Amino acid sequence: MKKKEQVKDMTVTKSFFYRANDGRVAELIYDPCGEKQKNWAVYVNDGISICETLNVDGVLVHPGLEDDMSIFESGTVLFSSGIEDYESDGALLDEAINFIRDYVTVSPGFTFLSALYAFYSYIFDKFSVLPYLRVIGEYGSGKSRFLQTVGSICYRGMFTGGATTVSPIFRIINQVRGTFVLDEADFKNSGARADITKILNCGYMEGIPVLRTEKGKPRAFQVYCPKILATRGEFQDQALESRCITEEMVLQPQSHVPDILTNDFKIRAQSLRNKFMKWRLVNYGKAIVNDNIVFPQGIEPRLKQILRPLFSVFEDPKIRKVIIDFAMQYDKKIVESHKSSVEYSVLEAIEYLRDMKVIPISEIAKRVSEKEEDKKLTPKKVGDIIRRRLLMPTERKSHGYVMNYDESKLKMLNRRYGVVNGERMNVINL
């Protein structure tokens, strides 16, 4: 993030963000349409000022990095261009929701979640773990428009696509530490797919760098940051798949959505980034996770990873109530989406057979095939699902494979997939 050089007796540092020991918080701002000058927006004592450099205990701090103008001039990274006032946290949330709604069609719940994710992206570096926002769908379903829309209002949006080689991705994330926006994230090339999987698997938790060899020497790249992804299918890596909060894009008429993004889109997005930047500076010192917050039972851990930090910052009880109401409804939607999965069918069969102390895998496969005519599963396939997807052990006996289930884990899985006493739950669609 920082590079230093000696100029006479003064140490010169360049950075995108600086937090001084005296309480000052400084964030780089850059106006691509004005004089194209990088400045600091400095927050101290409840006030914000704009300046070219910071002098901190003999260290002269400039905004930016050495030889970094291509990052700014190419538009690869979208920065805030200044600081703009907003009426309240609630008003800013409504503005973000309306902006997303005007330019892309996703479900109301995912629109709300995407606006929350934008807030979260501006304080992500105060927390140690984060989920990813992902849309999935075929060509023409609106995935790229979603990335453009939501990515344009997030913190330092870094845009790239599946045609990009992996090598610069490590570097730009390590340098910029913003929100990584990746289209066509399911790379066809196996080598590139393996590398991007490393970035995504390591980048959800702070302090887990990706190691690469450069000129015969190991180098650690920090890849922890918010990520917004678009894919055509699910990730083969189950650990990575579990870190995504996903919306399936469906081809549908979008009469209110413009075919082309005009200059009005850029102006509104820039204004929102400027307002979010003020929100970041004002709330950066308040962003401490409150472990005493109690969420309603059953809310998905991935949702909690976003909601808990926001609850720590949002003080308005009305906003907190709206978030909780959303979380409960969205959690029900997730459960409902699991009902068509093969994992649900296997769990339902296990629940039906659970009076047996040891359940033969062959009996589970038989029950699934009897109940679901479109899901003819062999015992081998069922064993793979139980071990690799449900992460429950199986054991080989003289008469074949069996499973010994853990009561508490089975209960958790049944809750996640909506299985209750072998019957399907009635879930309200969001």
C-alpha positions, 0 to 999 in steps of 0.5 A, a space after each residue: 500500500 505504501 512506498 517510501 523514498 528519502 527526499 533531503 531529510 523528509 520521509 515521503 510516503 504515498 498511500 491511498 489511505 492514511 490514519 494518523 496517531 493524532 486521530 486524523 483519517 485521510 482518504 484519497 479522492 480523485 476527480 477524473 472530469 476536473 483537474 485530475 488531481 489527487 487530494 486528501 479528504 481529511 476527517 478530524 474533530 467532526 470536520 472534513 477538509 481537503 488538502 494536497 499533502 499530510 505532514 505527520 510527525 515529519 512524514 510527508 504523506 501524498 495521496 496515490 502510489 508511484 507510477 500509478 496514473 494508469 489506474 486513474 486515467 484508465 477508469 479501471 478503479 472508480 474513486 470518490 471525487 469529493 465529499 457530498 452531504 447526505 440527510 441521514 443514513 436512512 436517506 442514503 440507504 434509500 438513495 442507493 436502493 433507488 439507484 440500483 432499482 433504476 438500472 437493473 432488475 433483481 429481486 427486492 430483497 437482493 436490491 436491498 442487500 446490494 445497497 447494504 453491501 455498498 455500505 459494508 464495502 466502505 468499512 470492510 477494512 475494520 473487520 476480519 471476514 466478509 462474504 461475496 455478492 454474486 449473480 448467476 445466469 446465462 448470457 443476456 440475463 443482466 449480470 454485467 449490468 448488475 456489476 456495473 450498477 452496484 460496483 459503481 457505488 462501492 468503495 474503490 470499485 476495481 473492474 475486470 473481466 474473465 478475459 483478463 489474465 490473473 497476474 494483474 489481478 493479484 497486483 491491483 487488489 494488493 495495491 488498491 484494496 477496494 471492491 473487486 468486481 469480476 465478470 465471467 468469474 468462472 474462467 474456462 482455462 483450468 490454470 486461470 480458474 485455479 488461480 482465481 479460486 485461490 484469490 477468492 478463497 484467501 480473500 474472504 478473511 483478513 491476514 491470508 495472503 496469496 503467495 507468488 514467486 517473482 524473480 525467484 523470490 516469494 511475494 505475499 499479495 494481500 487479496 482481502 477485500 469485498 468482491 462482486 462476481 458474475 458467473 454462468 454456473 456454480 463454483 466447483 469448489 464448495 468452500 468458495 460456493 459457500 462464501 457467496 450470497 447469490 441471486 439467480 438472474 432470470 431473463 425477463 422484460 425490463 421496460 424501466 431499465 435503460 438499454 444504454 447507460 448514459 452520462 446521468 448514470 455516471 453523475 448519480 454514481 459519482 454523487 453516491 460515491 462521494 456521499 458514501 465517502 463522507 459516511 466512511 470518514 464519519 463512521 470509520 472510528 465507530 466501526 467496531 463489531 458489537 458481539 452483544 447483538 442478538 439476531 433472530 434464530 436461523 439467520 444464515 451466517 453469511 448474512 450475519 457477516 454483513 449485518 453485524 458490522 452494519 448494526 455496529 454502525 447504524 444507530 437508528 432503530 428504524 434502520 435496524 428493524 428494517 434490516 432484521 425484517 429483511 434478514 428473516 425474509 431473505 433467510 426464508 428465501 434461501 431455505 426455499 431455494 434449497 428445496 429443489 436441490 439434491 441435498 434436500 432430497 437426501 436430507 429428507 430421506 435421512 430424516 425419514 430413516 433416522 429411527 435406524 441407529 445406523 442408516 445404510 446408504 443404499 436405503 437413502 438412495 432407494 428412498 430418494 428414488 421412490 420419492 423423487 422420480 426425477 432424482 434417480 441416485 445410486 448409493 455411490 452418488 448418495 455417499 458422495 453427496 453426504 461426504 462432500 456436500 453435507 460434510 457428514 462421515 460414512 463408514 464401510 461395513 460388510 454389507 455396504 456403506 452406512 452413515 453415523 449422523 451427528 444429531 446437532 449437525 443433522 438438525 442444523 442441516 435440516 434447518 438450512 435446507 428446510 427439512 422438518 420431520 421428512 416434510 417440506 416446510 411452507 416458506 413465504 417467498 420474498 
